[in-house]
Each structure stands twice: as structure tokens, then as C-alpha cells.
Amino acid sequence: LASKKGYTRSLIGGRFNFCSRVVIVPDPELEIDELGVPYATMIELFQQRIINILSKTYLPSEAYKIWNNARNNFDINIAHLIESIIDSEYVGVFFGRNPSIASESIRQMRVAKLNYDYACSVPLQILIGFAADFDGDTLNLTWINNKTVLEQAKRIFNPRYAGQISRNDGMFNSNVSHQTDTMICLNSFAFLSRDSYNVNQIEK
């Protein structure tokens, strides 16, 4: 089970579709579960989506040529097409850093914007869990194109829904950099819920 030629590695090791490695840069304007992903990455992940959309106007062979040219030479029209997909639906991804030895070293994130350079912009709050900084660290990005997997991943790996409270003691997770407004909102939420307790619940 543990060796390089063992069953586990043979089963899940190897090449994957819809994945990329990206260098990270900071973006304090992003929410805790949002990413800005580079054009070069999104055009590969969305290859089939882009070709299918273009095939409604062009022959499939011509649609493939347009996509292939756009991946080698920046195409503003294809960039706008990718942005329209990002704006119109929830594009969920797994985002992780090897080795994944802690629950915070893999996250389920949302692609919120397209970057016009070669770096992936990330929110500052999630860096601690990845043990990452901005000196050239690269993380793995895998597009989740199965709705059932995405819903489960949101529940377990999304830092907005499952990452801010520690699984060890129920307090704030020290592997998340909590912003002041986040803590104020969560404390307010806790007191609002206490206001709905009855006398027995409060005594307990």
C-alpha cells in the first residue's frame, strides 16, 4: 500500500485532465474562497467548453483551430468568452499544495476572475493552511466538472463553509487568517442565535 509500485499509487497516480500548476500572487480584494486564474490555465481547462460554444457558429474543425490559435497567441474574444462563463456559473476547483498532510492543504475554491498574466491570485487568509508565501510557490488546481463532487467538496473543503472553525476544539481555526470584519460578523451571528434560546437552553 505504501510503496511507489503499490496499489494506491497505481490506482490514483498518473496524469489527470482538467488540472494545472500555478504560481501564486496575493490579491487582498478576493473573498476567502475565490481565485483569479490566468488565461493560459483557463483556456486549457475550458478547451471542450470553448470548442463546443464556437461549434455553434463554426465547423468543429474551424472551432478547434480558433481555440488552438488562442492558446498560443492571446485572443481577447476568447478571453471575454471565458469571462462570460466565469460570470454566469460557479466554476469550482480543488486547490492544493503538496504534500497534502493537513486538512487545510487542499481547498475547494471558486474561480472569480480571469487574470491576464501567468500567475494565480489568491486571498491572503488561506496562506497559512498551505504553508505558502509569495516567493514563487506553486499550487495544484483541478477543475471540478461533476456537480455531485462539487457539492460534497463545498461542504468539506471550502474555506468559507468548512474552514474557519477548528476541527480540534471548535474555536477559530488558527490556520486561517481571520479578518476583523469576519470575526465581527461571526460573533454577531453567535449572539443572534443565543437570543433565540429558551430559558432551559440558556441554563444548560
Backbone as CSV, one residue per row, in Angstrom:
resi,resn,N_x,N_y,N_z,CA_x,CA_y,CA_z,C_x,C_y,C_z
1,LEU,0.819,-1.216,0.000,0.000,0.000,0.000,0.850,1.262,0.000
2,ALA,2.034,1.195,0.633,2.829,2.405,0.804,3.901,2.586,-0.264
3,SER,4.241,1.523,-0.971,5.366,1.624,-1.899,4.979,2.368,-3.180
4,LYS,6.004,2.777,-3.929,5.756,3.525,-5.161,5.043,2.683,-6.212
5,LYS,5.215,1.374,-6.146,4.537,0.491,-7.090,3.336,-0.199,-6.442
6,GLY,2.892,0.333,-5.309,1.774,-0.260,-4.598,0.437,0.032,-5.264
7,TYR,-0.636,-0.578,-4.722,-1.966,-0.453,-5.309,-2.474,0.990,-5.282
8,THR,-2.264,1.667,-4.151,-2.802,3.022,-4.014,-2.219,3.949,-5.072
9,ARG,-0.906,3.946,-5.192,-0.257,4.834,-6.162,-0.603,4.428,-7.590
10,SER,-0.684,3.129,-7.853,-1.025,2.665,-9.196,-2.438,3.083,-9.583
11,LEU,-3.321,3.135,-8.575,-4.718,3.458,-8.852,-4.930,4.945,-9.092
12,ILE,-4.343,5.808,-8.249,-4.634,7.237,-8.334,-3.468,8.066,-8.865
13,GLY,-2.300,7.476,-9.045,-1.166,8.225,-9.568,-1.239,8.344,-11.082
14,GLY,-0.566,9.357,-11.623,-0.525,9.496,-13.070,-1.052,10.838,-13.534
15,ARG,-1.406,10.887,-14.807,-1.855,12.138,-15.409,-3.353,12.344,-15.199
16,PHE,-3.744,13.611,-15.055,-5.144,13.972,-14.889,-5.518,15.032,-15.922
17,ASN,-6.750,14.962,-16.395,-7.278,16.035,-17.229,-7.770,17.169,-16.345
18,PHE,-7.951,18.334,-16.942,-8.539,19.498,-16.275,-7.748,19.916,-15.035
19,CYS,-6.434,19.900,-15.115,-5.628,20.316,-13.979,-4.436,21.150,-14.440
20,SER,-3.857,21.869,-13.497,-2.748,22.763,-13.817,-1.939,23.031,-12.555
21,ARG,-0.719,23.513,-12.726,0.072,24.019,-11.606,0.259,25.509,-11.841
22,VAL,0.074,26.297,-10.790,0.102,27.747,-10.944,0.954,28.390,-9.853
23,VAL,1.668,29.447,-10.224,2.404,30.265,-9.266,1.419,31.253,-8.649
24,ILE,1.504,31.444,-7.328,0.517,32.279,-6.649,1.047,33.686,-6.357
25,VAL,0.122,34.643,-6.413,0.402,36.034,-6.045,-0.747,36.515,-5.160
26,PRO,-0.527,37.542,-4.323,-1.594,37.984,-3.414,-2.644,38.849,-4.102
27,ASP,-3.864,38.756,-3.613,-4.940,39.634,-4.059,-5.878,39.864,-2.871
28,PRO,-5.679,40.934,-2.116,-6.490,41.163,-0.908,-7.955,41.471,-1.202
29,GLU,-8.310,41.714,-2.459,-9.698,42.016,-2.803,-10.548,40.760,-2.960
30,LEU,-9.915,39.587,-3.025,-10.657,38.338,-3.204,-11.284,37.888,-1.890
31,GLU,-12.442,37.245,-1.980,-13.056,36.626,-0.810,-12.253,35.384,-0.430
32,ILE,-12.532,34.821,0.740,-11.715,33.733,1.265,-11.735,32.474,0.390
33,ASP,-12.771,32.296,-0.446,-12.852,31.093,-1.276,-12.776,31.415,-2.766
34,GLU,-12.168,32.547,-3.122,-12.102,32.958,-4.528,-10.667,32.955,-5.051
35,LEU,-10.541,32.714,-6.349,-9.249,32.745,-7.028,-9.346,33.586,-8.295
36,GLY,-8.211,34.168,-8.675,-8.060,34.740,-10.007,-7.123,33.837,-10.772
37,VAL,-7.604,33.236,-11.859,-6.840,32.197,-12.568,-6.364,32.740,-13.916
38,PRO,-5.110,32.454,-14.289,-4.562,33.020,-15.528,-5.236,32.486,-16.794
39,TYR,-5.222,33.324,-17.811,-5.767,32.995,-19.129,-5.190,31.682,-19.648
40,ALA,-3.868,31.526,-19.524,-3.208,30.329,-20.062,-3.738,29.047,-19.422
41,THR,-4.135,29.119,-18.157,-4.696,27.950,-17.470,-6.139,27.706,-17.889
42,MET,-6.943,28.773,-17.880,-8.374,28.619,-18.172,-8.628,28.166,-19.593
43,ILE,-7.806,28.575,-20.535,-8.043,28.167,-21.923,-7.785,26.668,-22.095
44,GLU,-6.911,26.102,-21.255,-6.685,24.656,-21.286,-7.824,23.913,-20.574
45,LEU,-8.208,24.409,-19.380,-9.266,23.748,-18.625,-10.593,23.779,-19.379
46,PHE,-10.855,24.874,-20.066,-12.128,25.060,-20.766,-12.045,24.691,-22.248
47,GLN,-11.052,23.904,-22.630,-10.888,23.554,-24.048,-12.189,23.054,-24.666
48,GLN,-12.795,22.040,-24.058,-14.007,21.449,-24.638,-15.176,22.424,-24.611
49,ARG,-15.300,23.200,-23.522,-16.374,24.184,-23.426,-16.253,25.216,-24.540
50,ILE,-15.045,25.729,-24.732,-14.820,26.775,-25.739,-15.105,26.240,-27.140
51,ILE,-14.586,25.044,-27.439,-14.796,24.467,-28.775,-16.277,24.185,-29.008
52,ASN,-16.979,23.690,-28.002,-18.417,23.434,-28.151,-19.188,24.717,-28.432
53,ILE,-18.839,25.797,-27.733,-19.514,27.075,-27.966,-19.207,27.608,-29.358
54,LEU,-17.935,27.543,-29.756,-17.552,28.022,-31.086,-18.177,27.189,-32.194
55,SER,-18.430,25.894,-31.918,-19.007,24.994,-32.933,-20.440,25.370,-33.306
56,LYS,-21.074,26.220,-32.492,-22.421,26.681,-32.839,-22.385,27.701,-33.974
57,THR,-21.185,28.280,-34.186,-21.017,29.275,-35.253,-20.118,28.770,-36.373
58,TYR,-19.113,27.970,-36.001,-18.131,27.490,-36.969,-18.200,25.970,-37.088
59,LEU,-17.579,25.438,-38.137,-17.407,23.991,-38.237,-16.529,23.522,-37.086
60,PRO,-16.718,22.291,-36.594,-15.899,21.819,-35.474,-14.397,21.931,-35.714
61,SER,-13.961,21.633,-36.929,-12.525,21.726,-37.229,-12.048,23.172,-37.153
62,GLU,-12.886,24.113,-37.601,-12.525,25.521,-37.530,-12.545,26.015,-36.085
63,ALA,-13.515,25.517,-35.305,-13.596,25.886,-33.885,-12.336,25.440,-33.152
64,TYR,-11.854,24.238,-33.470,-10.625,23.746,-32.835,-9.445,24.631,-33.209
65,LYS,-9.365,25.044,-34.463,-8.256,25.911,-34.890,-8.273,27.248,-34.160
66,ILE,-9.474,27.805,-33.988,-9.590,29.080,-33.277,-9.101,28.917,-31.841
67,TRP,-9.550,27.823,-31.167,-9.095,27.572,-29.789,-7.584,27.376,-29.747
68,ASN,-7.044,26.584,-30.664,-5.614,26.279,-30.670,-4.787,27.537,-30.901
69,ASN,-5.249,28.398,-31.796,-4.538,29.664,-32.034,-4.599,30.554,-30.794
70,ALA,-5.756,30.525,-30.113,-5.928,31.381,-28.937,-5.064,30.932,-27.774
71,ARG,-4.744,29.666,-27.706,-3.895,29.201,-26.606,-2.426,29.514,-26.873
72,ASN,-2.063,29.674,-28.144,-0.683,30.032,-28.485,-0.483,31.539,-28.579
73,ASN,-1.542,32.262,-28.949,-1.486,33.716,-29.074,-2.739,34.292,-28.409
74,PHE,-2.544,35.188,-27.459,-3.664,35.742,-26.708,-4.759,36.255,-27.650
75,ASP,-6.006,35.878,-27.375,-7.167,36.278,-28.163,-8.178,36.928,-27.222
76,ILE,-8.401,38.215,-27.386,-9.275,38.943,-26.491,-10.709,38.429,-26.548
77,ASN,-11.152,37.957,-27.710,-12.514,37.430,-27.840,-12.693,36.142,-27.035
78,ILE,-11.681,35.287,-27.059,-11.735,34.052,-26.271,-11.652,34.381,-24.786
79,ALA,-10.849,35.384,-24.440,-10.761,35.812,-23.045,-12.128,36.287,-22.552
80,HIS,-12.834,37.044,-23.368,-14.166,37.522,-22.996,-15.148,36.351,-22.890
81,LEU,-14.980,35.349,-23.747,-15.820,34.157,-23.677,-15.602,33.429,-22.346
82,ILE,-14.351,33.263,-21.950,-14.030,32.620,-20.668,-14.623,33.423,-19.512
83,GLU,-14.484,34.748,-19.563,-15.032,35.607,-18.507,-16.548,35.495,-18.418
84,SER,-17.206,35.341,-19.562,-18.670,35.201,-19.543,-19.080,33.890,-18.874
85,ILE,-18.287,32.825,-19.059,-18.572,31.547,-18.391,-18.375,31.692,-16.884
86,ILE,-17.260,32.329,-16.487,-16.965,32.526,-15.060,-18.059,33.357,-14.394
87,ASP,-18.553,34.383,-15.099,-19.566,35.275,-14.529,-20.947,34.630,-14.457
88,SER,-21.204,33.650,-15.321,-22.556,33.088,-15.424,-22.762,31.814,-14.610
89,GLU,-21.684,31.213,-14.101,-21.833,29.974,-13.344,-20.734,29.852,-12.288
90,TYR,-20.958,28.927,-11.374,-19.979,28.662,-10.308,-18.936,27.700,-10.860
91,VAL,-17.723,28.192,-11.057,-16.621,27.360,-11.564,-15.797,26.917,-10.356
92,GLY,-16.056,25.697,-9.884,-15.386,25.182,-8.698,-14.120,24.426,-9.035
93,VAL,-13.104,24.575,-8.191,-11.833,23.876,-8.388,-11.329,23.349,-7.054
94,PHE,-10.523,22.294,-7.130,-9.697,21.903,-5.989,-8.390,22.675,-6.091
95,PHE,-7.909,23.176,-4.961,-6.696,23.980,-4.935,-5.843,23.448,-3.793
96,GLY,-4.658,22.944,-4.092,-3.866,22.303,-3.055,-2.377,22.444,-3.272
97,ARG,-1.647,22.131,-2.194,-0.189,22.181,-2.258,0.386,20.893,-1.704
98,ASN,1.278,20.301,-2.452,1.945,19.080,-1.996,2.988,19.407,-0.935
99,PRO,3.187,18.535,0.049,2.372,17.341,0.315,1.110,17.709,1.086
100,SER,0.002,17.062,0.758,-1.275,17.361,1.418,-1.364,16.576,2.729
101,ILE,-0.760,17.137,3.770,-0.673,16.422,5.052,-1.574,17.029,6.117
102,ALA,-2.321,18.069,5.769,-3.256,18.684,6.718,-4.551,18.996,5.982
103,SER,-5.638,19.116,6.738,-6.931,19.367,6.097,-6.941,20.709,5.371
104,GLU,-6.096,21.651,5.790,-6.065,22.959,5.145,-5.145,23.005,3.927
105,SER,-4.466,21.904,3.600,-3.549,21.924,2.461,-4.243,21.596,1.148
106,ILE,-5.540,21.319,1.209,-6.342,21.219,-0.007,-7.666,21.917,0.257
107,ARG,-8.052,22.777,-0.689,-9.254,23.589,-0.536,-10.115,23.493,-1.789
108,GLN,-11.399,23.699,-1.584,-12.290,23.852,-2.731,-12.543,25.351,-2.887
109,MET,-12.172,25.892,-4.034,-12.262,27.326,-4.282,-13.136,27.603,-5.510
110,ARG,-13.427,28.886,-5.721,-14.226,29.311,-6.873,-13.393,30.250,-7.735
111,VAL,-13.416,30.016,-9.052,-12.742,30.935,-9.967,-13.615,32.177,-10.099
112,ALA,-13.109,33.313,-9.605,-13.895,34.540,-9.573,-13.530,35.506,-10.685
113,LYS,-12.313,35.370,-11.213,-11.923,36.288,-12.281,-10.805,35.682,-13.116
114,LEU,-10.623,36.243,-14.302,-9.575,35.810,-15.226,-8.410,36.776,-15.115
115,ASN,-7.201,36.241,-14.928,-6.002,37.078,-14.870,-5.334,37.123,-16.236
116,TYR,-4.843,38.301,-16.589,-4.210,38.473,-17.896,-2.696,38.379,-17.798
117,ASP,-2.216,37.573,-16.849,-0.792,37.270,-16.749,-0.663,35.774,-16.475
118,TYR,0.478,35.331,-15.971,0.694,33.896,-15.778,0.604,33.452,-14.330
119,ALA,0.077,34.292,-13.459,0.006,33.955,-12.040,-1.438,33.799,-11.593
120,CYS,-1.605,32.999,-10.543,-2.918,32.777,-9.931,-3.002,33.628,-8.676
121,SER,-3.970,34.528,-8.611,-4.109,35.394,-7.447,-4.981,34.717,-6.395
122,VAL,-4.551,34.813,-5.138,-5.228,34.113,-4.042,-5.503,35.087,-2.895
123,PRO,-6.534,34.805,-2.090,-6.780,35.629,-0.896,-5.733,35.348,0.175
124,LEU,-5.436,36.338,0.966,-4.381,36.200,1.977,-4.759,35.241,3.099
125,GLN,-6.064,35.078,3.358,-6.497,34.311,4.531,-6.112,32.834,4.477
126,ILE,-5.938,32.274,3.277,-5.740,30.822,3.161,-4.268,30.403,3.151
127,LEU,-3.354,31.367,3.184,-1.935,31.029,3.023,-1.403,30.139,4.131
128,ILE,-1.826,30.374,5.360,-1.273,29.632,6.499,-1.495,28.140,6.337
129,GLY,-2.701,27.756,5.923,-3.010,26.335,5.760,-2.171,25.650,4.707
130,PHE,-1.780,26.402,3.685,-0.938,25.834,2.627,0.544,25.887,2.985
131,ALA,0.886,26.553,4.081,2.292,26.824,4.422,2.983,27.468,3.234
132,ALA,2.291,28.445,2.633,2.764,29.066,1.395,3.053,30.546,1.606
133,ASP,3.864,31.083,0.710,4.085,32.520,0.646,4.274,32.883,-0.825
134,PHE,4.729,34.092,-1.064,4.763,34.577,-2.444,6.184,34.692,-2.985
135,ASP,6.975,33.653,-2.746,8.339,33.647,-3.281,8.474,32.641,-4.429
136,GLY,7.386,32.439,-5.149,7.410,31.518,-6.287,6.737,30.195,-6.005
137,ASP,6.012,30.086,-4.891,5.309,28.835,-4.561,4.273,28.503,-5.632
138,THR,4.190,27.219,-5.957,3.194,26.758,-6.934,2.200,25.829,-6.258
139,LEU,0.944,25.939,-6.667,-0.112,25.085,-6.139,-0.801,24.359,-7.282
140,ASN,-1.471,23.277,-6.933,-2.185,22.478,-7.932,-3.635,22.943,-8.022
141,LEU,-4.129,23.029,-9.236,-5.502,23.459,-9.474,-6.189,22.428,-10.366
142,THR,-7.335,21.912,-9.910,-8.080,20.909,-10.676,-9.534,21.347,-10.792
143,TRP,-10.010,21.478,-12.010,-11.397,21.893,-12.243,-12.341,20.753,-11.872
144,ILE,-13.372,21.057,-11.075,-14.382,20.064,-10.691,-15.568,20.221,-11.634
145,ASN,-15.739,19.305,-12.558,-16.851,19.430,-13.510,-17.943,18.391,-13.266
146,ASN,-18.008,17.878,-12.041,-19.081,16.969,-11.639,-19.837,17.637,-10.488
147,LYS,-21.120,17.888,-10.677,-21.900,18.663,-9.703,-21.979,17.974,-8.341
148,THR,-22.103,16.646,-8.327,-22.193,15.930,-7.057,-20.898,16.061,-6.265
149,VAL,-19.770,15.893,-6.941,-18.461,16.047,-6.288,-18.295,17.475,-5.789
150,LEU,-18.735,18.454,-6.596,-18.597,19.852,-6.213,-19.383,20.165,-4.944
151,GLU,-20.605,19.672,-4.843,-21.421,19.949,-3.655,-20.811,19.333,-2.402
152,GLN,-20.271,18.126,-2.522,-19.611,17.496,-1.377,-18.319,18.234,-1.018
153,ALA,-17.591,18.657,-2.053,-16.332,19.373,-1.823,-16.586,20.706,-1.127
154,LYS,-17.663,21.396,-1.496,-18.013,22.659,-0.832,-18.216,22.429,0.664
155,ARG,-18.901,21.349,0.989,-19.247,21.062,2.385,-18.015,20.732,3.224
156,ILE,-17.025,20.087,2.603,-15.879,19.586,3.366,-14.636,20.460,3.227
157,PHE,-14.378,20.986,2.034,-13.099,21.637,1.751,-13.181,23.142,1.514
158,ASN,-14.378,23.707,1.402,-14.473,25.128,1.113,-14.149,25.952,2.366
159,PRO,-13.183,26.879,2.297,-12.801,27.634,3.498,-13.902,28.553,4.018
160,ARG,-14.833,28.941,3.162,-15.938,29.790,3.612,-16.903,29.000,4.488
161,TYR,-17.178,27.750,4.099,-18.186,26.950,4.791,-17.601,25.989,5.817
162,ALA,-16.362,25.555,5.606,-15.843,24.486,6.454,-14.439,24.748,6.984
163,GLY,-13.898,25.942,6.751,-12.505,26.139,7.122,-12.238,27.104,8.241
164,GLN,-13.241,27.842,8.689,-12.960,28.908,9.643,-13.042,28.461,11.102
165,ILE,-13.724,27.348,11.349,-13.814,26.809,12.699,-12.906,25.582,12.811
166,SER,-12.104,25.510,13.855,-11.169,24.411,14.038,-11.907,23.086,14.247
167,ARG,-11.408,22.037,13.625,-11.979,20.707,13.829,-11.486,20.089,15.138
168,ASN,-10.507,20.712,15.770,-9.943,20.168,17.003,-10.672,20.642,18.260
169,ASP,-11.002,21.955,18.306,-11.570,22.480,19.547,-12.799,23.368,19.341
170,GLY,-13.249,23.555,18.093,-14.437,24.360,17.853,-14.217,25.853,17.939
171,MET,-12.970,26.281,18.138,-12.644,27.705,18.192,-12.272,28.177,16.782
172,PHE,-11.849,29.442,16.647,-11.382,29.903,15.354,-10.197,29.059,14.905
173,ASN,-10.183,28.711,13.647,-9.106,27.907,13.090,-7.855,28.772,12.961
174,SER,-6.792,28.386,13.646,-5.559,29.177,13.620,-4.863,29.106,12.270
175,ASN,-5.276,28.170,11.400,-4.694,28.063,10.064,-5.430,28.920,9.045
176,VAL,-6.307,29.770,9.514,-6.983,30.742,8.658,-6.700,32.126,9.227
177,SER,-6.299,33.041,8.366,-6.041,34.406,8.809,-7.363,35.162,8.814
178,HIS,-7.968,35.289,9.977,-9.285,35.920,10.073,-9.173,37.440,10.018
179,GLN,-9.939,38.018,9.140,-10.004,39.474,9.071,-10.926,39.980,10.178
180,THR,-10.740,41.215,10.568,-11.536,41.796,11.651,-13.021,41.733,11.359
181,ASP,-13.409,42.086,10.119,-14.836,42.095,9.798,-15.423,40.690,9.829
182,THR,-14.605,39.688,9.480,-15.087,38.307,9.531,-15.404,37.912,10.965
183,MET,-14.503,38.246,11.892,-14.708,37.887,13.295,-15.907,38.624,13.879
184,ILE,-16.077,39.900,13.499,-17.236,40.666,13.981,-18.534,40.021,13.505
185,CYS,-18.563,39.637,12.226,-19.773,39.014,11.670,-20.075,37.681,12.360
186,LEU,-19.060,36.860,12.569,-19.281,35.550,13.188,-19.709,35.689,14.639
187,ASN,-19.117,36.636,15.369,-19.536,36.873,16.754,-20.971,37.385,16.814
188,SER,-21.322,38.278,15.886,-22.692,38.792,15.825,-23.671,37.661,15.559
189,PHE,-23.268,36.759,14.657,-24.121,35.622,14.323,-24.327,34.727,15.551
190,ALA,-23.267,34.525,16.327,-23.368,33.687,17.528,-24.338,34.296,18.535
191,PHE,-24.255,35.621,18.733,-25.141,36.271,19.696,-26.583,36.309,19.196
192,LEU,-26.778,36.434,17.881,-28.132,36.397,17.330,-28.781,35.043,17.597
193,SER,-27.995,33.976,17.466,-28.555,32.644,17.705,-28.859,32.444,19.192
194,ARG,-28.044,33.016,20.066,-28.290,32.878,21.504,-29.595,33.588,21.910
195,ASP,-29.933,34.662,21.205,-31.166,35.385,21.512,-32.406,34.528,21.276
196,SER,-32.259,33.486,20.457,-33.410,32.627,20.169,-33.519,31.441,21.128
197,TYR,-32.541,31.301,22.060,-32.592,30.204,23.039,-33.714,30.436,24.033
198,ASN,-34.312,29.335,24.468,-35.271,29.459,25.578,-34.520,29.381,26.920
199,VAL,-35.247,29.535,28.017,-34.604,29.595,29.340,-33.839,28.302,29.652
200,ASN,-34.431,27.157,29.329,-33.763,25.872,29.604,-32.466,25.739,28.817
201,GLN,-32.501,26.160,27.577,-31.280,26.073,26.753,-30.195,26.972,27.309
202,ILE,-30.570,28.161,27.734,-29.574,29.095,28.289,-28.962,28.524,29.565
203,GLU,-29.819,27.954,30.452,-29.306,27.365,31.698,-28.369,26.205,31.429
204,LYS,-28.718,25.398,30.420,-27.875,24.255,30.048,-26.525,24.723,29.524
